[in-house]
Amino acid sequence: MKKRIVHVLILIMLAVMCSMPAYAQISPGELAKVHSHLEGMSNCTQCHILGEKVSNAKCLACHTELKVRVDQQKGYHASAEVKGKQCASCHNDHHGLTFQILRFDKDKFNHNLSGYKLEGAHSRKKCADCHKAEFITDKKIKAKKFSFLGLTPACLTCHADYHQKTLSSNCADCHDGEKFKPASKFSHTRAKFQLAGKHQQVACADCHKISVKNGVKFQEFKGVKAANCSNCHKDPHENKFGQNCSECHNNESFTAVGGVKNFDHNKADFKLEGKHLKVLCKSCHKDKLTTPLVYKRCTDCHTDYHNRQFARNGVSPDCSGCHTVNGFTEFSFTIEQHNAGVFQLKGAHLATPCFACHKKEAKWKFREIGKNCSDCHENIHKTIISDKYYPEANCEVCHNLNRWNAVDFNHTKTQFELKGAHAKQTCRDCHFNKEKTGHASQKFAGLAFNCSNCHKDVHNNQFETNGITDCNRCHNSDAFKPASGFDHSKTRFALDGKHINVACAKCHKEVIQQGVTFVLYKINKFKCEDCHL
């Protein structure tokens, strides 16, 4: 029974083996889908030479589009990296129907070997952005579902001709690989119309208009008319002076100084001088150049900036009486003219700029601005110095017009006449407190006449009588030392004999009492042994 089962199994295995296709006995495996039409023993020699491996010649005999590139020594397959290799070393088959014959690492692929170096914006593109059927012109290659062949390095292979055949098809003549705009390689010097002056700052689209042509956006670069200025610019003179604008204008500016080369304005009734040379023509010629203008007086064109402050009998004087054509800030009004008015300029006022008095606020003011010192200057002595010393706040009683700090006041008008060293002091030495600021630093009224009011009592109140130390008993106003008015005979110890020649400091020595150092003059010991041993 067991023998019969074994025989049946052997017969089944033989039947299965007999039913398998014959090519499976010799083929290394099933062909990829792209070569699946070559399956069968009768097609082996289309790729193989009997007894040998796959032949490069047979591969290229079928892949004619690649053979053309290899024969021309162009492209990746003609590069040093691939040249001389067997096709099958990279593209072998018999690995199954879904096997990808064409495969490589796109991220590591060196595109320079293809004969087209990726630069600029091209280097940032994906393979599929360029390698697609719509950019391929070869019908055979285009019929394939995908191929890296069939592209040409010409820009118009991938890019639409924005200029619609009006310019060269070699885009690289004007553009670089980084971006289409601006056309970095283009130089207008190659064009018939050379850009000069202000034309260099004009946007391209101002002359090269953008429109729609053949249903797409189009910018006209070729054939732009530029024979005359009026081809682009409206003739404001309505052809009264012809079409040759360069006779009067230049490329720098239509209205710039020096733009009018041949027109001599001095031949007109109004001669252009000073600032008028820089005024735009249209500033005066608002209508037409031929329209008569009124220009006899400055106010025919300019408004009275001073709002009729100088008007006499309802009529303002002409600006030229004070100003020149070189500018409003340059005036011809003289010191003599100013001194003919109610306020004469003298001393430091001669060096004072006009705006200091006449433009204290936003606008200039020339009438009723004051004649007294206090009309312009702050009276810093107000309420501090009695009016009897400077009636009507007349600063000139003490000060002069040349220098404010040059004070000349007759101090005999007060109860304290300045003598000796006092006559050499400045007002500030006695009447200003250096430790205070502003008005609080001044002190004129109510000053006491006692020496100690200004001077420190160096004798530490030794000579004080009824709370007052009268320095004049020993000193005078010429100098503190020596004490020329002191008489030792009027003291409790009259000097006689050898004592007359003894220096003061031998007897009157410095002492310290309650933290104060001073010379002790009032000595209460007069016996000989008090000083002599």
Phi, psi and omega in degrees: 000315180297321180298319180298320180294318179298315180300321181295316180297321179295320180295321179295317181296321178295322180295317179297316181296323181289334183279346181288145180300154185291327186293338180294343181284336185236339182284137178287346179167175183285142180285154175295164186301321183292336179253008186297338179287352180260010178296148179112147184297332183287346183256359184304318186288354176288336179244328185253148167264132184308127178081001181230176179280185179298138182263133176300322182298320180292323177300312183287338177293331178270317181267072186295325182296330178280325180299323179300316181295319180294317180297327180276001181058042180237156173084179185299320184286352175255003182283165181297334182287332186247328186305130179093350179277157174280140180304320185292345180290338178245327185238073177264168188226195183069034178245016177114161186295326184264008182291135178269107180290320182264107180209140176194167180277106184296328183289333183257000183292130179273100185292341179299332181289344180281349183097357179230110182279129179276119181227161176058226182295332180297329182290345181259004180274154173274157182304316185291342178294330182250320183275079178218158190302326185293342179265359183262130181264333179291120185296321182295316180289321181297331181291339179288153180293327178200142178201148175270358180266169172101349178271150175243156181289354180296136183303321186287356174296320183252329186258144176289147180281094182300329184271359175049053174065016177274342178234176181302146178282350178272092184300331184294349176296329184239328186252159173250177184279357184278311178200157185286322179242139354282164178283087191295334183269354183278136175236126183292350178293342178278350181272167179289329182259114181273134180276127179220154177059225183295339179298336180290341181260357182282135177295142182307318185294342179291330179255321181263090188293147178259130181218193176243125180228131183055033175082004180229162179297136184214137177242128185276119177246326183261137176087012178290129182286130181213031181290322180229158178301326183291349175296330180245328186253143175286135180280102182292343181268002178053044175065018179289335181245018179084182184262354181272084184298333184294348177294332180241330186246164174231179185283348182289315178192143181294329185246006185291154176297133183090352178291326178272106185271318189257343181276121181258105183290340179294342177284345177278174181289339181248114182276131180275122179221160175055228182296335180296338179293337183259000181283135177296141180306316184290346177293329177257317181269074186286333181260274178227155181299332184273353179286125181298141180246150174264125188210016184294324180243153180301321182290354173293333179245326185255144175284154179286098185299333184268009174052047172063027178294335182254012182294141175232124182056037176082000182241127178279140177293160181289144182302331183295348177291337181236329186249163177246171179283358180277354178147150183295326182283348176262114186241160181248008180291124189265166176297321180298320178295320180295320182287349175281350179272196185282342181235113181272140179271121179221161175055226183294339178298337179293333181262003181278128179294151184305317186295338181297328180255325189261356178220062179283338179240207185290326185246156177287141178224129184240344182252142174054052179254000176112153179235337181273160181303315184291349176290332181245326185255145178289132178276093185285348181263003183301132183070001181250320176251135181297144180300337183292339179273339174213082184303141178057030178053039180278104183297335186289352175298325180247321185260160174243171186281350183275313180217133182295323183274004174270092186260136178225090182243136179279099186287349178292346177289344179263181179274002181234103180279136182276120178228163175053228182294334179297327182289344181267353183278153174275162180302322183295330182300327183252328190255003179231132178268116184292340182276351180242165181235164176066206182296332182295342181281347183271148173206110180242305181280146174082012179285133177283159183264357180294144180300320184292349177292331180244329186251146178283137178282099183287347182267007175056045174065024179292332185249024182283135177230119182056038176082004182233134174255116181264099182296334184295346178295330182239328186248162172236177186280355179285316180197150181288323178241142355281165179281081189293339183266007183270133180239110185291340181290343180271003179266180180285350180229095179285141182272129173211169180060221181295337182298335183297327184268359180284134178295144182307316186295345179291328181255321184263096186257163178286138177228165177235119177231124179054038176081003181251129179262129180202168178270126181277116179256324181274095182260134184257002179246124186235002179287154182300318183291347177291334181244327184252138178272000000 
